[in-house]
Amino acid sequence: MTSYDDSTYPTQPTFGSGGDEPYANALRGNAPVTLVKQESQGSLLTRTTMDVSRWNAEADDADLSLLRAATGPLLDIGCGPGRMVRAARDVGLEVLGIDVSATAIEIAREAGLDVLHGSIFEAVPREGEWQTALLVDGNVGIGGDVSALLERCTQLLTPTGDLVVELHSDKSRDIQFTATLLDTRGGESESFPWAEIGLDAIVELGARHGLELRQSWVSGERAFCRLSAR
């Protein structure tokens, strides 16, 4: 495997980091967190409770649906504590997870999973050789710029690779915002950029980056799509 410098981290604030480190605390405590989304003017937009225990649990049926047509090698972008890395490994796929959260990576490594601490906007092993990349659990919002994220993913994939994305249930959703994360003790993170996008919007945006819709499906309350490099 190509060497990777674990000391290289993104410079902008990332999901739930900084401040009282609510994301790290929630991962270790298996506790829920609240995502507070704000408009650019700073006024409150909405609050959403996120069940961190699900990220620490085994992959469920909706998660496994992502892997049914997947081929390796597979890169799980924003892998967290490694739920999807474990699931992909268990079905026989060659897989690597990457995440900017040191705590998430520690948990994954404690479980014996193959993961890296870093950002996909920095150097990543085997660039251009990944057959499948995953963006699940809202990670299509990484960096608050879906277009930039899709462009980066096309650089990581093979010319025939697939990008599997978990979407917002509203097909027309396409927003960027600033957010903070709160834990059950009242701890708050630094503000970080994030985004949400639905099927119609990502199909249009993906086309600009040479990605076309191959499949879309809904499992329970969760929506997904598979985009393929042309």
C-alpha positions as CSV (number, residue, x, y, z in Angstrom):
1,M,0.0,0.0,0.0
2,T,1.2,3.5,-0.8
3,S,2.6,5.3,2.3
4,Y,0.5,8.0,3.8
5,D,1.4,10.8,6.1
6,D,-0.9,10.6,9.1
7,S,0.3,14.0,10.3
8,T,-1.5,15.8,7.5
9,Y,-4.9,17.1,8.5
10,P,-7.4,19.4,6.8
11,T,-7.1,23.0,7.9
12,Q,-10.8,24.0,8.0
13,P,-13.1,22.9,10.9
14,T,-14.5,19.4,10.3
15,F,-17.7,17.7,11.5
16,G,-18.1,18.0,15.2
17,S,-14.5,18.9,15.9
18,G,-13.0,21.6,18.1
19,G,-14.5,23.3,21.1
20,D,-15.8,20.7,23.5
21,E,-15.2,17.9,21.0
22,P,-18.8,16.6,21.1
23,Y,-18.4,14.2,18.3
24,A,-15.5,12.4,19.9
25,N,-17.3,12.3,23.3
26,A,-20.4,10.9,21.7
27,L,-18.5,8.2,19.8
28,R,-16.8,7.0,23.0
29,G,-20.1,7.4,25.1
30,N,-22.3,6.0,22.4
31,A,-24.6,9.0,23.0
32,P,-26.7,11.0,20.6
33,V,-25.7,14.4,19.2
34,T,-27.6,17.4,17.8
35,L,-26.7,19.0,14.5
36,V,-27.5,22.7,14.6
37,K,-27.7,24.1,11.1
38,Q,-27.4,27.9,10.6
39,E,-28.0,30.2,7.8
40,S,-25.2,32.4,6.6
41,Q,-26.5,35.3,8.6
42,G,-26.2,33.2,11.7
43,S,-29.9,32.7,12.4
44,L,-31.1,29.2,13.5
45,L,-32.2,27.0,10.7
46,T,-33.0,23.7,12.3
47,R,-31.9,21.1,14.8
48,T,-31.5,17.4,14.0
49,T,-30.8,14.6,16.5
50,M,-28.3,12.1,15.2
51,D,-28.0,8.6,16.7
52,V,-24.3,8.0,17.1
53,S,-25.0,4.5,18.5
54,R,-26.0,3.4,14.9
55,W,-22.5,4.4,13.6
56,N,-20.9,2.2,16.3
57,A,-23.3,-0.8,15.6
58,E,-23.1,-3.5,13.0
59,A,-24.3,-2.6,9.5
60,D,-28.0,-3.0,9.0
61,D,-30.0,-4.1,5.9
62,A,-29.9,-0.5,4.4
63,D,-26.2,-0.4,4.8
64,L,-25.7,-3.8,3.3
65,S,-27.8,-2.7,0.3
66,L,-24.9,-0.4,-0.6
67,L,-22.5,-3.3,-1.0
68,R,-24.6,-5.7,-3.2
69,A,-23.3,-4.4,-6.5
70,A,-20.0,-3.1,-5.2
71,T,-16.7,-4.3,-6.3
72,G,-13.3,-3.6,-4.7
73,P,-11.1,-2.0,-4.0
74,L,-13.5,0.1,-2.0
75,L,-12.8,3.4,-0.2
76,D,-15.1,4.5,2.6
77,I,-14.9,8.3,2.8
78,G,-15.7,9.6,6.2
79,C,-15.7,6.0,7.6
80,G,-16.3,7.0,11.3
81,P,-15.7,4.1,13.6
82,G,-15.8,1.7,10.7
83,R,-19.3,0.2,10.4
84,M,-19.1,0.0,6.6
85,V,-15.4,-0.9,6.5
86,R,-16.2,-4.0,8.6
87,A,-19.3,-4.8,6.5
88,A,-17.3,-4.6,3.3
89,R,-14.5,-6.7,4.6
90,D,-17.0,-9.3,5.8
91,V,-18.5,-9.7,2.3
92,G,-15.0,-10.2,0.9
93,L,-14.2,-6.8,-0.5
94,E,-10.8,-5.2,-0.3
95,V,-11.6,-2.0,1.7
96,L,-10.0,1.0,3.3
97,G,-11.6,3.7,5.4
98,I,-10.5,7.3,5.8
99,D,-11.7,9.9,8.3
100,V,-10.5,13.2,9.8
101,S,-11.7,12.2,13.4
102,A,-8.9,10.9,15.4
103,T,-11.3,9.3,17.9
104,A,-13.3,7.5,15.1
105,I,-10.0,6.1,13.7
106,E,-8.9,5.0,17.1
107,I,-12.1,3.0,17.6
108,A,-11.9,1.5,14.1
109,R,-8.2,0.5,14.6
110,E,-9.1,-1.0,18.0
111,A,-11.5,-3.2,16.1
112,G,-8.7,-4.3,13.8
113,L,-10.0,-2.4,10.8
114,D,-7.9,-1.0,7.9
115,V,-8.4,2.8,8.2
116,L,-6.4,6.0,7.8
117,H,-6.5,9.3,9.7
118,G,-6.7,12.1,7.2
119,S,-8.7,14.0,4.6
120,I,-9.5,12.9,1.1
121,F,-8.5,16.4,0.0
122,E,-5.0,15.5,1.0
123,A,-2.9,12.6,-0.4
124,V,-4.7,9.3,-0.5
125,P,-3.2,5.9,-1.3
126,R,-4.0,4.4,-4.7
127,E,-5.5,7.5,-6.2
128,G,-7.3,6.7,-9.5
129,E,-7.4,3.0,-8.6
130,W,-10.5,2.7,-6.4
131,Q,-13.4,0.9,-8.0
132,T,-16.0,2.0,-5.5
133,A,-16.2,4.9,-3.1
134,L,-18.8,5.4,-0.4
135,L,-20.3,8.6,0.9
136,V,-22.8,7.5,3.5
137,D,-24.3,8.9,6.7
138,G,-24.6,12.3,5.2
139,N,-20.9,12.5,4.2
140,V,-21.7,13.9,0.8
141,G,-21.9,17.1,2.9
142,I,-18.1,17.0,3.7
143,G,-16.6,20.5,3.3
144,G,-19.9,22.1,2.5
145,D,-19.2,22.0,-1.3
146,V,-20.7,18.9,-3.0
147,S,-19.3,19.9,-6.4
148,A,-15.8,20.0,-5.1
149,L,-16.3,16.7,-3.3
150,L,-17.6,15.0,-6.4
151,E,-14.7,16.3,-8.4
152,R,-12.2,14.9,-5.9
153,C,-14.0,11.5,-5.9
154,T,-13.6,11.3,-9.7
155,Q,-9.9,11.7,-9.2
156,L,-9.8,8.8,-6.7
157,L,-11.9,6.4,-8.8
158,T,-10.9,4.3,-11.7
159,P,-12.3,5.4,-15.1
160,T,-15.1,2.9,-14.7
161,G,-15.6,3.3,-11.0
162,D,-18.8,3.8,-9.0
163,L,-19.6,6.4,-6.3
164,V,-22.3,5.3,-3.9
165,V,-24.0,8.2,-2.1
166,E,-26.5,8.5,0.7
167,L,-28.9,11.3,-0.1
168,H,-31.4,13.6,1.5
169,S,-34.9,12.1,1.2
170,D,-36.1,15.3,-0.5
171,K,-35.1,14.8,-4.1
172,S,-34.9,18.5,-4.8
173,R,-32.8,19.3,-1.7
174,D,-29.6,21.3,-2.4
175,I,-28.3,23.5,0.4
176,Q,-25.0,24.5,1.9
177,F,-24.8,25.8,5.5
178,T,-22.7,26.3,8.6
179,A,-23.4,24.0,11.5
180,T,-22.3,23.1,15.0
181,L,-22.6,19.8,16.9
182,L,-24.0,19.6,20.5
183,D,-23.6,16.6,22.8
184,T,-26.0,15.6,25.6
185,R,-23.8,17.4,28.2
186,G,-24.1,20.7,26.3
187,G,-20.7,20.6,24.8
188,E,-20.4,22.4,21.5
189,S,-18.1,22.1,18.5
190,E,-16.6,24.8,16.4
191,S,-18.7,25.8,13.4
192,F,-18.0,23.8,10.3
193,P,-19.3,23.9,6.6
194,W,-21.7,21.2,5.6
195,A,-24.2,20.4,2.8
196,E,-27.3,18.3,2.0
197,I,-28.4,17.2,-1.5
198,G,-31.2,15.0,-2.9
199,L,-31.3,12.8,-6.0
200,D,-32.4,15.3,-8.6
201,A,-29.7,17.8,-7.6
202,I,-26.9,15.3,-7.4
203,V,-27.7,13.8,-10.8
204,E,-27.5,17.3,-12.4
205,L,-24.3,18.1,-10.5
206,G,-22.7,14.8,-11.1
207,A,-23.2,15.2,-14.9
208,R,-20.9,18.2,-14.8
209,H,-18.2,15.9,-13.4
210,G,-18.6,13.0,-15.8
211,L,-20.8,11.0,-13.4
212,E,-24.1,9.5,-14.6
213,L,-26.9,7.9,-12.5
214,R,-26.7,4.1,-12.6
215,Q,-29.1,3.2,-9.8
216,S,-31.2,4.9,-7.1
217,W,-33.2,3.2,-4.3
218,V,-34.8,3.8,-1.0
219,S,-34.4,1.6,2.1
220,G,-36.8,2.6,4.9
221,E,-36.3,6.3,5.4
222,R,-32.9,6.4,3.7
223,A,-32.2,7.2,0.1
224,F,-29.2,6.2,-2.0
225,C,-27.8,6.4,-5.5
226,R,-25.0,4.9,-7.5
227,L,-23.1,7.3,-9.9
228,S,-20.7,5.8,-12.4
229,A,-17.8,7.4,-14.1
230,R,-18.4,7.6,-17.9
